[in-house]
Amino acid sequence: MKDINRLKVVLVEQKRTGKWLAEALGKDVATVSRWCSNVIQPSVETFVRIAEVLDVDVRELFVSTKK
């Protein structure tokens, strides 16, 4: 599976956990875990909310398509 989001990396950079993010978003911990491992992707609206909670630009949550 190709990595699409950098959610796990951003959480590590901010010393946050998936559990913390799940609680902040009101989501199930297992769902956030699947996002972090790129098994499934959150909706665009959820990516925007994640960016707000983490106080980052939403673009930081995605793997660049440019090499």
mmJSON file of the N, C-alpha and C atoms, coordinates in Angstrom:
{"data_MODEL":{"atom_site":{
"group_PDB":["ATOM","ATOM","ATOM","ATOM","ATOM","ATOM","ATOM","ATOM","ATOM","ATOM","ATOM","ATOM","ATOM","ATOM","ATOM","ATOM","ATOM","ATOM","ATOM","ATOM","ATOM","ATOM","ATOM","ATOM","ATOM","ATOM","ATOM","ATOM","ATOM","ATOM","ATOM","ATOM","ATOM","ATOM","ATOM","ATOM","ATOM","ATOM","ATOM","ATOM","ATOM","ATOM","ATOM","ATOM","ATOM","ATOM","ATOM","ATOM","ATOM","ATOM","ATOM","ATOM","ATOM","ATOM","ATOM","ATOM","ATOM","ATOM","ATOM","ATOM","ATOM","ATOM","ATOM","ATOM","ATOM","ATOM","ATOM","ATOM","ATOM","ATOM","ATOM","ATOM","ATOM","ATOM","ATOM","ATOM","ATOM","ATOM","ATOM","ATOM","ATOM","ATOM","ATOM","ATOM","ATOM","ATOM","ATOM","ATOM","ATOM","ATOM","ATOM","ATOM","ATOM","ATOM","ATOM","ATOM","ATOM","ATOM","ATOM","ATOM","ATOM","ATOM","ATOM","ATOM","ATOM","ATOM","ATOM","ATOM","ATOM","ATOM","ATOM","ATOM","ATOM","ATOM","ATOM","ATOM","ATOM","ATOM","ATOM","ATOM","ATOM","ATOM","ATOM","ATOM","ATOM","ATOM","ATOM","ATOM","ATOM","ATOM","ATOM","ATOM","ATOM","ATOM","ATOM","ATOM","ATOM","ATOM","ATOM","ATOM","ATOM","ATOM","ATOM","ATOM","ATOM","ATOM","ATOM","ATOM","ATOM","ATOM","ATOM","ATOM","ATOM","ATOM","ATOM","ATOM","ATOM","ATOM","ATOM","ATOM","ATOM","ATOM","ATOM","ATOM","ATOM","ATOM","ATOM","ATOM","ATOM","ATOM","ATOM","ATOM","ATOM","ATOM","ATOM","ATOM","ATOM","ATOM","ATOM","ATOM","ATOM","ATOM","ATOM","ATOM","ATOM","ATOM","ATOM","ATOM","ATOM","ATOM","ATOM","ATOM","ATOM","ATOM","ATOM","ATOM","ATOM","ATOM","ATOM","ATOM","ATOM"],
"id":[1,2,3,4,5,6,7,8,9,10,11,12,13,14,15,16,17,18,19,20,21,22,23,24,25,26,27,28,29,30,31,32,33,34,35,36,37,38,39,40,41,42,43,44,45,46,47,48,49,50,51,52,53,54,55,56,57,58,59,60,61,62,63,64,65,66,67,68,69,70,71,72,73,74,75,76,77,78,79,80,81,82,83,84,85,86,87,88,89,90,91,92,93,94,95,96,97,98,99,100,101,102,103,104,105,106,107,108,109,110,111,112,113,114,115,116,117,118,119,120,121,122,123,124,125,126,127,128,129,130,131,132,133,134,135,136,137,138,139,140,141,142,143,144,145,146,147,148,149,150,151,152,153,154,155,156,157,158,159,160,161,162,163,164,165,166,167,168,169,170,171,172,173,174,175,176,177,178,179,180,181,182,183,184,185,186,187,188,189,190,191,192,193,194,195,196,197,198,199,200,201],
"type_symbol":["N","C","C","N","C","C","N","C","C","N","C","C","N","C","C","N","C","C","N","C","C","N","C","C","N","C","C","N","C","C","N","C","C","N","C","C","N","C","C","N","C","C","N","C","C","N","C","C","N","C","C","N","C","C","N","C","C","N","C","C","N","C","C","N","C","C","N","C","C","N","C","C","N","C","C","N","C","C","N","C","C","N","C","C","N","C","C","N","C","C","N","C","C","N","C","C","N","C","C","N","C","C","N","C","C","N","C","C","N","C","C","N","C","C","N","C","C","N","C","C","N","C","C","N","C","C","N","C","C","N","C","C","N","C","C","N","C","C","N","C","C","N","C","C","N","C","C","N","C","C","N","C","C","N","C","C","N","C","C","N","C","C","N","C","C","N","C","C","N","C","C","N","C","C","N","C","C","N","C","C","N","C","C","N","C","C","N","C","C","N","C","C","N","C","C","N","C","C","N","C","C"],
"label_atom_id":["N","CA","C","N","CA","C","N","CA","C","N","CA","C","N","CA","C","N","CA","C","N","CA","C","N","CA","C","N","CA","C","N","CA","C","N","CA","C","N","CA","C","N","CA","C","N","CA","C","N","CA","C","N","CA","C","N","CA","C","N","CA","C","N","CA","C","N","CA","C","N","CA","C","N","CA","C","N","CA","C","N","CA","C","N","CA","C","N","CA","C","N","CA","C","N","CA","C","N","CA","C","N","CA","C","N","CA","C","N","CA","C","N","CA","C","N","CA","C","N","CA","C","N","CA","C","N","CA","C","N","CA","C","N","CA","C","N","CA","C","N","CA","C","N","CA","C","N","CA","C","N","CA","C","N","CA","C","N","CA","C","N","CA","C","N","CA","C","N","CA","C","N","CA","C","N","CA","C","N","CA","C","N","CA","C","N","CA","C","N","CA","C","N","CA","C","N","CA","C","N","CA","C","N","CA","C","N","CA","C","N","CA","C","N","CA","C","N","CA","C","N","CA","C","N","CA","C","N","CA","C","N","CA","C"],
"label_alt_id":[null,null,null,null,null,null,null,null,null,null,null,null,null,null,null,null,null,null,null,null,null,null,null,null,null,null,null,null,null,null,null,null,null,null,null,null,null,null,null,null,null,null,null,null,null,null,null,null,null,null,null,null,null,null,null,null,null,null,null,null,null,null,null,null,null,null,null,null,null,null,null,null,null,null,null,null,null,null,null,null,null,null,null,null,null,null,null,null,null,null,null,null,null,null,null,null,null,null,null,null,null,null,null,null,null,null,null,null,null,null,null,null,null,null,null,null,null,null,null,null,null,null,null,null,null,null,null,null,null,null,null,null,null,null,null,null,null,null,null,null,null,null,null,null,null,null,null,null,null,null,null,null,null,null,null,null,null,null,null,null,null,null,null,null,null,null,null,null,null,null,null,null,null,null,null,null,null,null,null,null,null,null,null,null,null,null,null,null,null,null,null,null,null,null,null,null,null,null,null,null,null],
"label_comp_id":["MET","MET","MET","LYS","LYS","LYS","ASP","ASP","ASP","ILE","ILE","ILE","ASN","ASN","ASN","ARG","ARG","ARG","LEU","LEU","LEU","LYS","LYS","LYS","VAL","VAL","VAL","VAL","VAL","VAL","LEU","LEU","LEU","VAL","VAL","VAL","GLU","GLU","GLU","GLN","GLN","GLN","LYS","LYS","LYS","ARG","ARG","ARG","THR","THR","THR","GLY","GLY","GLY","LYS","LYS","LYS","TRP","TRP","TRP","LEU","LEU","LEU","ALA","ALA","ALA","GLU","GLU","GLU","ALA","ALA","ALA","LEU","LEU","LEU","GLY","GLY","GLY","LYS","LYS","LYS","ASP","ASP","ASP","VAL","VAL","VAL","ALA","ALA","ALA","THR","THR","THR","VAL","VAL","VAL","SER","SER","SER","ARG","ARG","ARG","TRP","TRP","TRP","CYS","CYS","CYS","SER","SER","SER","ASN","ASN","ASN","VAL","VAL","VAL","ILE","ILE","ILE","GLN","GLN","GLN","PRO","PRO","PRO","SER","SER","SER","VAL","VAL","VAL","GLU","GLU","GLU","THR","THR","THR","PHE","PHE","PHE","VAL","VAL","VAL","ARG","ARG","ARG","ILE","ILE","ILE","ALA","ALA","ALA","GLU","GLU","GLU","VAL","VAL","VAL","LEU","LEU","LEU","ASP","ASP","ASP","VAL","VAL","VAL","ASP","ASP","ASP","VAL","VAL","VAL","ARG","ARG","ARG","GLU","GLU","GLU","LEU","LEU","LEU","PHE","PHE","PHE","VAL","VAL","VAL","SER","SER","SER","THR","THR","THR","LYS","LYS","LYS","LYS","LYS","LYS"],
"label_asym_id":["A","A","A","A","A","A","A","A","A","A","A","A","A","A","A","A","A","A","A","A","A","A","A","A","A","A","A","A","A","A","A","A","A","A","A","A","A","A","A","A","A","A","A","A","A","A","A","A","A","A","A","A","A","A","A","A","A","A","A","A","A","A","A","A","A","A","A","A","A","A","A","A","A","A","A","A","A","A","A","A","A","A","A","A","A","A","A","A","A","A","A","A","A","A","A","A","A","A","A","A","A","A","A","A","A","A","A","A","A","A","A","A","A","A","A","A","A","A","A","A","A","A","A","A","A","A","A","A","A","A","A","A","A","A","A","A","A","A","A","A","A","A","A","A","A","A","A","A","A","A","A","A","A","A","A","A","A","A","A","A","A","A","A","A","A","A","A","A","A","A","A","A","A","A","A","A","A","A","A","A","A","A","A","A","A","A","A","A","A","A","A","A","A","A","A","A","A","A","A","A","A"],
"label_entity_id":["1","1","1","1","1","1","1","1","1","1","1","1","1","1","1","1","1","1","1","1","1","1","1","1","1","1","1","1","1","1","1","1","1","1","1","1","1","1","1","1","1","1","1","1","1","1","1","1","1","1","1","1","1","1","1","1","1","1","1","1","1","1","1","1","1","1","1","1","1","1","1","1","1","1","1","1","1","1","1","1","1","1","1","1","1","1","1","1","1","1","1","1","1","1","1","1","1","1","1","1","1","1","1","1","1","1","1","1","1","1","1","1","1","1","1","1","1","1","1","1","1","1","1","1","1","1","1","1","1","1","1","1","1","1","1","1","1","1","1","1","1","1","1","1","1","1","1","1","1","1","1","1","1","1","1","1","1","1","1","1","1","1","1","1","1","1","1","1","1","1","1","1","1","1","1","1","1","1","1","1","1","1","1","1","1","1","1","1","1","1","1","1","1","1","1","1","1","1","1","1","1"],
"label_seq_id":[1,1,1,2,2,2,3,3,3,4,4,4,5,5,5,6,6,6,7,7,7,8,8,8,9,9,9,10,10,10,11,11,11,12,12,12,13,13,13,14,14,14,15,15,15,16,16,16,17,17,17,18,18,18,19,19,19,20,20,20,21,21,21,22,22,22,23,23,23,24,24,24,25,25,25,26,26,26,27,27,27,28,28,28,29,29,29,30,30,30,31,31,31,32,32,32,33,33,33,34,34,34,35,35,35,36,36,36,37,37,37,38,38,38,39,39,39,40,40,40,41,41,41,42,42,42,43,43,43,44,44,44,45,45,45,46,46,46,47,47,47,48,48,48,49,49,49,50,50,50,51,51,51,52,52,52,53,53,53,54,54,54,55,55,55,56,56,56,57,57,57,58,58,58,59,59,59,60,60,60,61,61,61,62,62,62,63,63,63,64,64,64,65,65,65,66,66,66,67,67,67],
"pdbx_PDB_ins_code":[null,null,null,null,null,null,null,null,null,null,null,null,null,null,null,null,null,null,null,null,null,null,null,null,null,null,null,null,null,null,null,null,null,null,null,null,null,null,null,null,null,null,null,null,null,null,null,null,null,null,null,null,null,null,null,null,null,null,null,null,null,null,null,null,null,null,null,null,null,null,null,null,null,null,null,null,null,null,null,null,null,null,null,null,null,null,null,null,null,null,null,null,null,null,null,null,null,null,null,null,null,null,null,null,null,null,null,null,null,null,null,null,null,null,null,null,null,null,null,null,null,null,null,null,null,null,null,null,null,null,null,null,null,null,null,null,null,null,null,null,null,null,null,null,null,null,null,null,null,null,null,null,null,null,null,null,null,null,null,null,null,null,null,null,null,null,null,null,null,null,null,null,null,null,null,null,null,null,null,null,null,null,null,null,null,null,null,null,null,null,null,null,null,null,null,null,null,null,null,null,null],
"Cartn_x":[0.84,0.0,0.887,0.513,1.262,0.866,1.876,1.598,1.023,-0.084,-0.74,-0.628,-0.828,-0.761,0.465,0.828,1.971,1.506,0.301,-0.297,0.563,1.037,1.865,3.131,3.759,4.981,4.715,3.637,3.3,2.991,2.295,2.021,3.32,4.258,5.549,6.297,6.308,6.994,6.443,5.143,4.504,4.423,5.011,4.987,3.551,2.695,1.284,1.042,-0.063,-0.407,-1.686,-1.888,-3.14,-4.322,-4.125,-5.192,-5.573,-4.565,-4.826,-5.63,-5.217,-5.912,-7.34,-7.526,-8.87,-9.774,-9.265,-10.064,-10.371,-9.378,-9.568,-10.602,-10.698,-11.629,-12.95,-13.022,-14.217,-14.352,-13.214,-13.198,-12.696,-12.925,-12.445,-10.929,-10.244,-8.787,-8.389,-9.156,-8.844,-8.925,-9.863,-9.993,-8.751,-8.336,-7.149,-5.917,-5.839,-4.726,-4.682,-5.831,-5.88,-5.495,-5.844,-5.399,-3.883,-3.326,-1.867,-1.081,-1.649,-0.956,-1.335,-2.11,-2.519,-3.351,-4.044,-4.964,-6.214,-6.703,-7.821,-7.439,-8.187,-7.921,-9.137,-8.898,-10.017,-10.562,-11.744,-12.33,-11.538,-11.73,-11.071,-11.45,-12.722,-13.179,-12.465,-12.261,-11.577,-10.105,-9.477,-8.091,-7.987,-8.943,-8.944,-9.068,-9.943,-10.123,-8.848,-8.221,-6.964,-5.908,-5.806,-4.837,-5.106,-6.372,-6.731,-6.315,-6.615,-6.293,-4.782,-4.029,-2.571,-1.885,-2.654,-2.142,-1.041,-1.366,-0.459,-1.236,-0.507,-1.125,-1.564,-2.733,-3.261,-2.31,-1.54,-0.595,0.502,0.785,1.802,1.351,0.066,-0.468,-0.39,0.052,0.098,1.523,1.758,3.024,3.074,4.173,4.312,4.268,3.649,3.621,4.79,5.535,6.721,7.952,8.871,10.117,11.233],
"Cartn_y":[-1.181,0.0,1.247,2.19,3.433,4.393,5.021,6.02,7.267,7.716,8.912,10.045,9.7,10.748,10.589,11.671,11.724,11.861,11.433,11.648,11.083,9.867,9.242,10.062,10.541,11.334,12.637,13.314,14.585,14.376,13.307,13.011,12.8,12.059,11.822,13.143,13.953,15.253,16.11,16.003,16.806,16.069,14.888,14.064,13.812,13.529,13.205,11.756,11.209,9.823,9.751,8.602,8.366,8.431,7.953,8.006,9.455,10.304,11.717,12.333,12.026,12.571,12.046,10.764,10.178,10.895,11.146,11.85,13.282,13.956,15.339,15.448,14.398,14.412,13.712,13.006,12.232,11.016,10.428,9.255,8.041,6.869,5.631,5.526,5.029,4.877,3.972,2.933,2.005,2.712,3.62,4.377,5.237,5.944,6.794,5.936,4.769,3.856,3.455,3.181,2.817,4.0,5.23,6.409,6.508,6.334,6.473,5.434,4.271,3.219,3.217,4.213,4.376,3.211,2.514,1.455,2.078,3.131,3.924,5.388,6.253,7.686,8.423,9.439,10.261,11.1,11.62,12.509,13.811,14.576,15.877,16.766,16.748,17.551,17.138,15.839,15.354,15.74,15.706,16.167,17.625,18.449,19.86,19.972,19.188,19.199,18.719,17.687,17.183,18.288,18.983,20.073,21.157,21.458,22.461,22.0,20.752,20.21,20.181,19.817,19.739,21.08,22.088,23.423,23.381,22.703,22.634,22.961,23.307,23.478,22.102,21.998,20.7,20.006,20.772,20.184,19.376,19.684,18.934,17.506,17.241,15.918,14.949,15.431,14.598,14.35,13.197,12.879,13.653,14.335,15.13,14.234,14.736,14.018,14.425,15.43,15.896,15.254,14.859,14.249,15.25],
"Cartn_z":[0.0,0.0,0.0,-0.807,-0.919,0.197,0.81,1.839,1.187,1.722,1.217,2.228,3.506,4.513,5.402,6.063,6.97,8.417,8.685,9.992,11.121,10.964,12.001,12.249,11.185,11.293,12.034,11.682,12.321,13.802,14.126,15.535,16.314,15.728,16.389,16.552,15.515,15.587,16.721,16.96,18.005,19.345,19.402,20.616,21.09,20.133,20.399,20.031,20.515,20.215,19.398,18.794,18.082,19.027,20.254,21.258,21.56,21.702,21.955,20.805,19.57,18.4,18.328,18.602,18.583,19.581,20.771,21.784,21.359,20.767,20.329,19.217,18.391,17.257,17.565,18.687,19.0,18.1,17.733,16.852,17.625,17.071,17.658,17.473,18.49,18.425,17.261,17.002,15.908,14.553,14.404,13.157,12.931,13.959,13.851,13.561,14.167,13.905,12.441,11.848,10.421,9.543,9.963,9.226,9.274,10.478,10.67,9.883,9.693,8.949,7.47,7.037,5.64,5.118,6.01,5.587,4.997,5.648,5.142,5.267,4.584,4.63,5.186,6.0,6.449,5.292,5.481,4.466,4.421,3.378,3.253,4.434,4.807,5.935,7.225,7.395,8.588,8.555,7.384,7.277,7.723,7.326,7.724,9.237,9.831,11.293,11.998,11.472,12.038,12.007,10.888,10.761,11.797,12.027,13.037,14.43,14.754,16.077,16.301,15.258,15.36,15.105,14.7,14.409,13.351,12.232,11.087,9.823,8.774,7.465,6.983,6.421,5.985,5.011,4.264,3.303,3.989,5.24,5.977,6.282,6.136,6.45,5.282,4.126,2.941,2.481,1.898,1.262,-0.057,-0.306,-1.517,-2.754,-3.797,-5.062,-5.958,-5.522,-6.255,-5.666,-6.503,-6.025,-5.993],
"occupancy":[1.0,1.0,1.0,1.0,1.0,1.0,1.0,1.0,1.0,1.0,1.0,1.0,1.0,1.0,1.0,1.0,1.0,1.0,1.0,1.0,1.0,1.0,1.0,1.0,1.0,1.0,1.0,1.0,1.0,1.0,1.0,1.0,1.0,1.0,1.0,1.0,1.0,1.0,1.0,1.0,1.0,1.0,1.0,1.0,1.0,1.0,1.0,1.0,1.0,1.0,1.0,1.0,1.0,1.0,1.0,1.0,1.0,1.0,1.0,1.0,1.0,1.0,1.0,1.0,1.0,1.0,1.0,1.0,1.0,1.0,1.0,1.0,1.0,1.0,1.0,1.0,1.0,1.0,1.0,1.0,1.0,1.0,1.0,1.0,1.0,1.0,1.0,1.0,1.0,1.0,1.0,1.0,1.0,1.0,1.0,1.0,1.0,1.0,1.0,1.0,1.0,1.0,1.0,1.0,1.0,1.0,1.0,1.0,1.0,1.0,1.0,1.0,1.0,1.0,1.0,1.0,1.0,1.0,1.0,1.0,1.0,1.0,1.0,1.0,1.0,1.0,1.0,1.0,1.0,1.0,1.0,1.0,1.0,1.0,1.0,1.0,1.0,1.0,1.0,1.0,1.0,1.0,1.0,1.0,1.0,1.0,1.0,1.0,1.0,1.0,1.0,1.0,1.0,1.0,1.0,1.0,1.0,1.0,1.0,1.0,1.0,1.0,1.0,1.0,1.0,1.0,1.0,1.0,1.0,1.0,1.0,1.0,1.0,1.0,1.0,1.0,1.0,1.0,1.0,1.0,1.0,1.0,1.0,1.0,1.0,1.0,1.0,1.0,1.0,1.0,1.0,1.0,1.0,1.0,1.0,1.0,1.0,1.0,1.0,1.0,1.0],
"B_iso_or_equiv":[0.0,0.0,0.0,0.0,0.0,0.0,0.0,0.0,0.0,0.0,0.0,0.0,0.0,0.0,0.0,0.0,0.0,0.0,0.0,0.0,0.0,0.0,0.0,0.0,0.0,0.0,0.0,0.0,0.0,0.0,0.0,0.0,0.0,0.0,0.0,0.0,0.0,0.0,0.0,0.0,0.0,0.0,0.0,0.0,0.0,0.0,0.0,0.0,0.0,0.0,0.0,0.0,0.0,0.0,0.0,0.0,0.0,0.0,0.0,0.0,0.0,0.0,0.0,0.0,0.0,0.0,0.0,0.0,0.0,0.0,0.0,0.0,0.0,0.0,0.0,0.0,0.0,0.0,0.0,0.0,0.0,0.0,0.0,0.0,0.0,0.0,0.0,0.0,0.0,0.0,0.0,0.0,0.0,0.0,0.0,0.0,0.0,0.0,0.0,0.0,0.0,0.0,0.0,0.0,0.0,0.0,0.0,0.0,0.0,0.0,0.0,0.0,0.0,0.0,0.0,0.0,0.0,0.0,0.0,0.0,0.0,0.0,0.0,0.0,0.0,0.0,0.0,0.0,0.0,0.0,0.0,0.0,0.0,0.0,0.0,0.0,0.0,0.0,0.0,0.0,0.0,0.0,0.0,0.0,0.0,0.0,0.0,0.0,0.0,0.0,0.0,0.0,0.0,0.0,0.0,0.0,0.0,0.0,0.0,0.0,0.0,0.0,0.0,0.0,0.0,0.0,0.0,0.0,0.0,0.0,0.0,0.0,0.0,0.0,0.0,0.0,0.0,0.0,0.0,0.0,0.0,0.0,0.0,0.0,0.0,0.0,0.0,0.0,0.0,0.0,0.0,0.0,0.0,0.0,0.0,0.0,0.0,0.0,0.0,0.0,0.0],
"pdbx_formal_charge":[null,null,null,null,null,null,null,null,null,null,null,null,null,null,null,null,null,null,null,null,null,null,null,null,null,null,null,null,null,null,null,null,null,null,null,null,null,null,null,null,null,null,null,null,null,null,null,null,null,null,null,null,null,null,null,null,null,null,null,null,null,null,null,null,null,null,null,null,null,null,null,null,null,null,null,null,null,null,null,null,null,null,null,null,null,null,null,null,null,null,null,null,null,null,null,null,null,null,null,null,null,null,null,null,null,null,null,null,null,null,null,null,null,null,null,null,null,null,null,null,null,null,null,null,null,null,null,null,null,null,null,null,null,null,null,null,null,null,null,null,null,null,null,null,null,null,null,null,null,null,null,null,null,null,null,null,null,null,null,null,null,null,null,null,null,null,null,null,null,null,null,null,null,null,null,null,null,null,null,null,null,null,null,null,null,null,null,null,null,null,null,null,null,null,null,null,null,null,null,null,null],
"auth_seq_id":[1,1,1,2,2,2,3,3,3,4,4,4,5,5,5,6,6,6,7,7,7,8,8,8,9,9,9,10,10,10,11,11,11,12,12,12,13,13,13,14,14,14,15,15,15,16,16,16,17,17,17,18,18,18,19,19,19,20,20,20,21,21,21,22,22,22,23,23,23,24,24,24,25,25,25,26,26,26,27,27,27,28,28,28,29,29,29,30,30,30,31,31,31,32,32,32,33,33,33,34,34,34,35,35,35,36,36,36,37,37,37,38,38,38,39,39,39,40,40,40,41,41,41,42,42,42,43,43,43,44,44,44,45,45,45,46,46,46,47,47,47,48,48,48,49,49,49,50,50,50,51,51,51,52,52,52,53,53,53,54,54,54,55,55,55,56,56,56,57,57,57,58,58,58,59,59,59,60,60,60,61,61,61,62,62,62,63,63,63,64,64,64,65,65,65,66,66,66,67,67,67],
"auth_comp_id":["MET","MET","MET","LYS","LYS","LYS","ASP","ASP","ASP","ILE","ILE","ILE","ASN","ASN","ASN","ARG","ARG","ARG","LEU","LEU","LEU","LYS","LYS","LYS","VAL","VAL","VAL","VAL","VAL","VAL","LEU","LEU","LEU","VAL","VAL","VAL","GLU","GLU","GLU","GLN","GLN","GLN","LYS","LYS","LYS","ARG","ARG","ARG","THR","THR","THR","GLY","GLY","GLY","LYS","LYS","LYS","TRP","TRP","TRP","LEU","LEU","LEU","ALA","ALA","ALA","GLU","GLU","GLU","ALA","ALA","ALA","LEU","LEU","LEU","GLY","GLY","GLY","LYS","LYS","LYS","ASP","ASP","ASP","VAL","VAL","VAL","ALA","ALA","ALA","THR","THR","THR","VAL","VAL","VAL","SER","SER","SER","ARG","ARG","ARG","TRP","TRP","TRP","CYS","CYS","CYS","SER","SER","SER","ASN","ASN","ASN","VAL","VAL","VAL","ILE","ILE","ILE","GLN","GLN","GLN","PRO","PRO","PRO","SER","SER","SER","VAL","VAL","VAL","GLU","GLU","GLU","THR","THR","THR","PHE","PHE","PHE","VAL","VAL","VAL","ARG","ARG","ARG","ILE","ILE","ILE","ALA","ALA","ALA","GLU","GLU","GLU","VAL","VAL","VAL","LEU","LEU","LEU","ASP","ASP","ASP","VAL","VAL","VAL","ASP","ASP","ASP","VAL","VAL","VAL","ARG","ARG","ARG","GLU","GLU","GLU","LEU","LEU","LEU","PHE","PHE","PHE","VAL","VAL","VAL","SER","SER","SER","THR","THR","THR","LYS","LYS","LYS","LYS","LYS","LYS"],
"auth_asym_id":["A","A","A","A","A","A","A","A","A","A","A","A","A","A","A","A","A","A","A","A","A","A","A","A","A","A","A","A","A","A","A","A","A","A","A","A","A","A","A","A","A","A","A","A","A","A","A","A","A","A","A","A","A","A","A","A","A","A","A","A","A","A","A","A","A","A","A","A","A","A","A","A","A","A","A","A","A","A","A","A","A","A","A","A","A","A","A","A","A","A","A","A","A","A","A","A","A","A","A","A","A","A","A","A","A","A","A","A","A","A","A","A","A","A","A","A","A","A","A","A","A","A","A","A","A","A","A","A","A","A","A","A","A","A","A","A","A","A","A","A","A","A","A","A","A","A","A","A","A","A","A","A","A","A","A","A","A","A","A","A","A","A","A","A","A","A","A","A","A","A","A","A","A","A","A","A","A","A","A","A","A","A","A","A","A","A","A","A","A","A","A","A","A","A","A","A","A","A","A","A","A"],
"auth_atom_id":["N","CA","C","N","CA","C","N","CA","C","N","CA","C","N","CA","C","N","CA","C","N","CA","C","N","CA","C","N","CA","C","N","CA","C","N","CA","C","N","CA","C","N","CA","C","N","CA","C","N","CA","C","N","CA","C","N","CA","C","N","CA","C","N","CA","C","N","CA","C","N","CA","C","N","CA","C","N","CA","C","N","CA","C","N","CA","C","N","CA","C","N","CA","C","N","CA","C","N","CA","C","N","CA","C","N","CA","C","N","CA","C","N","CA","C","N","CA","C","N","CA","C","N","CA","C","N","CA","C","N","CA","C","N","CA","C","N","CA","C","N","CA","C","N","CA","C","N","CA","C","N","CA","C","N","CA","C","N","CA","C","N","CA","C","N","CA","C","N","CA","C","N","CA","C","N","CA","C","N","CA","C","N","CA","C","N","CA","C","N","CA","C","N","CA","C","N","CA","C","N","CA","C","N","CA","C","N","CA","C","N","CA","C","N","CA","C","N","CA","C","N","CA","C","N","CA","C","N","CA","C","N","CA","C"],
"pdbx_PDB_model_num":[1,1,1,1,1,1,1,1,1,1,1,1,1,1,1,1,1,1,1,1,1,1,1,1,1,1,1,1,1,1,1,1,1,1,1,1,1,1,1,1,1,1,1,1,1,1,1,1,1,1,1,1,1,1,1,1,1,1,1,1,1,1,1,1,1,1,1,1,1,1,1,1,1,1,1,1,1,1,1,1,1,1,1,1,1,1,1,1,1,1,1,1,1,1,1,1,1,1,1,1,1,1,1,1,1,1,1,1,1,1,1,1,1,1,1,1,1,1,1,1,1,1,1,1,1,1,1,1,1,1,1,1,1,1,1,1,1,1,1,1,1,1,1,1,1,1,1,1,1,1,1,1,1,1,1,1,1,1,1,1,1,1,1,1,1,1,1,1,1,1,1,1,1,1,1,1,1,1,1,1,1,1,1,1,1,1,1,1,1,1,1,1,1,1,1,1,1,1,1,1,1]
}}}
